[in-house]
Amino acid sequence: MNQSGYLDISIYHIKLFLILARTRSFSRAAEQLYISQPTLTRRIQTLEELIGMKLFLREKRRWS
C-alpha cells in the first residue's frame, strides 16, 4: 500500500493475473507473455504480497 492508502497494483499485474487465470498454467501463461516461468512466478508472488492473499493454488504435476 502506498501513502495514500491505495494498493500499488499496475495494469501489468492485472494482465498477468488474467492470462494466468485463463490458461491455468504458469508455463503457458509465461509463453504467451514472452517471459520466463520463474519471472512470472515472482511477479505473481509480488502481486499476492501486495494484496495480502494467495491468488492461485499451486500443485505439482505428477508423472506417471
LONU-953221 format. One record per atom (N, C-alpha, C): x, y, z; residue in one letter. Coordinates in steps of 0.001 Angstrom, whole numbers, padded with zeros to 6 digits, always signed. Example, Ala and Ser with C-alpha at 12.3 -4.5 7.8 and 13.67 -1.06 7.14 Angstrom:
+013190-005690+007800A+012300-004500+007800A+013200-003300+007800A+012850-002250+007080S+013670-001060+007140S+012900+000030+007870S
// end
This chain:
+000835-001169+000000M+000000+000000+000000M+000885+001239+000000M+000493+002248-000767N+001278+003478-000788N+000754+004443+000268N+001327+005646+000332Q+000972+006609+001371Q-000488+007043+001307Q-001100+007017+000147S-002492+007438+000021S-003463+006336+000436S-002938+005142+000757G-003791+004046+001195G-004251+003134+000079G-003794+003364-001146Y-004178+002521-002273Y-003100+001489-002545Y-003512+000350-003065L-002563-000680-003449L-001798-000238-004686L-000534-000624-004767D+000301-000277-005914D+000234-001368-006977D-000974-001690-007421I-001166-002710-008444I-001242-002030-009808I-000450-002533-010739S-000412-001946-012074S-001320-002712-013034S-001575-002104-014155I-002316-002779-015221I-001560-004033-015641I-000247-003984-015610Y+000568-005143-015961Y+000284-006312-015015Y+000197-006035-013703H-000136-007087-012741H-001491-007702-013067H-002448-006879-013426I-003788-007371-013762I-003725-008235-015020I-002925-007812-015998K-002760-008599-017223K-002160-009965-016905K-001132-009991-016063L-000526-011261-015669L-001566-012173-015027L-002325-011609-014100F-003352-012383-013398F-004376-012951-014374F-004872-012132-015287L-005911-012572-016207L-005426-013674-017148L-004219-013518-017678I-003690-014544-018588I-003429-015835-017826I-002895-015735-016630L-002645-016932-015833L-003963-017616-015451L-004959-016850-015095A-006270-017423-014760A-006888-018102-015977A-006726-017507-017144R-007303-018083-018363R-006594-019374-018778R-005269-019379-018727T-004517-020553-019170T-004438-021644-018102T-004547-021228-016833R-004439-022147-015691R-003112-022895-015698R-002065-022234-016226S-000739-022838-016300S+000316-021734-016285S+001230-021816-015323F+002296-020816-015270F+003161-020871-016526F+003466-022072-016997S+004340-022168-018173S+003646-021654-019434S+002370-021991-019643R+001657-021496-020827R+001439-019988-020758R+001135-019476-019573A+000950-018029-019422A+002266-017301-019697A+003360-017816-019165A+004668-017195-019393A+005004-017175-020881A+004691-018256-021555E+004929-018333-023000E+004135-017250-023737E+002880-017074-023388Q+002046-016056-024032Q+002516-014641-023718Q+003118-014466-022541L+003590-013145-022119L+005026-012867-022573L+005672-013872-023174Y+007073-013755-023620Y+008017-013448-022465Y+007765-014133-021334I+008659-014039-020182I+008917-015465-019708I+009917-015635-018848S+010202-016975-018328S+009196-017337-017234S+009033-018625-017015Q+008107-019083-015975Q+008550-018613-014590Q+009848-018677-014239P+010254-018163-012928P+009967-016662-012760P+010102-015893-013847T+009790-014469-013780T+008308-014263-013514T+007459-014998-014201L+006023-014899-013965L+005687-015276-012524L+006281-016349-012041T+006039-016779-010666T+006394-015675-009678T+007565-015050-009861R+007983-013968-008960R+007028-012786-009027R+006579-012449-010215R+005676-011301-010360R+004314-011580-009743R+003829-012803-009868I+002560-013174-009230I+002739-013180-007716I+003869-013654-007234Q+004137-013626-005791Q+004164-012189-005274Q+004733-011280-006050T+004740-009865-005675T+003314-009334-005591T+002489-009672-006571L+001085-009252-006559L+000370-009821-005336L+000616-011087-005029E-000007-011707-003861E+000426-011010-002568E+001680-010612-002499E+002165-009877-001326E+001495-008512-001229E+001307-007855-002369L+000663-006541-002369L-000768-006607-001837L-001506-007646-002228I-002895-007719-001801I-003078-008528-000515I-002025-009237-000098G-002068-009957+001165G-002815-011277+001135G-002873-011908-000032M-003516-013216-000121M-003014-013976-001341M-003129-015301-001269K-002768-016148-002407K-003877-016083-003443K-003495-016003-004700L-004460-015935-005792L-004638-017267-006497L-003628-018114-006449F-003668-019379-007177F-003210-020524-006296F-003870-021657-006434L-003458-022880-005785L-002395-023518-006668L-001232-023703-006116R-000132-024279-006885R-000024-025761-006558R-000112-026583-007590E+000000-028029-007413E+001062-028554-008362E+001880-029437-007828K+002888-030085-008668K+002202-031160-009486K+002570-031253-010745R+002032-032335-011581R+002837-033589-011349R+002141-034697-011277R+002811-035977-011083R+002962-036673-012412R+004136-037247-012621W+004402-038003-013838W+004035-039451-013588W+003394-040067-014544S+003038-041485-014353S+003707-042356-015382S
// end
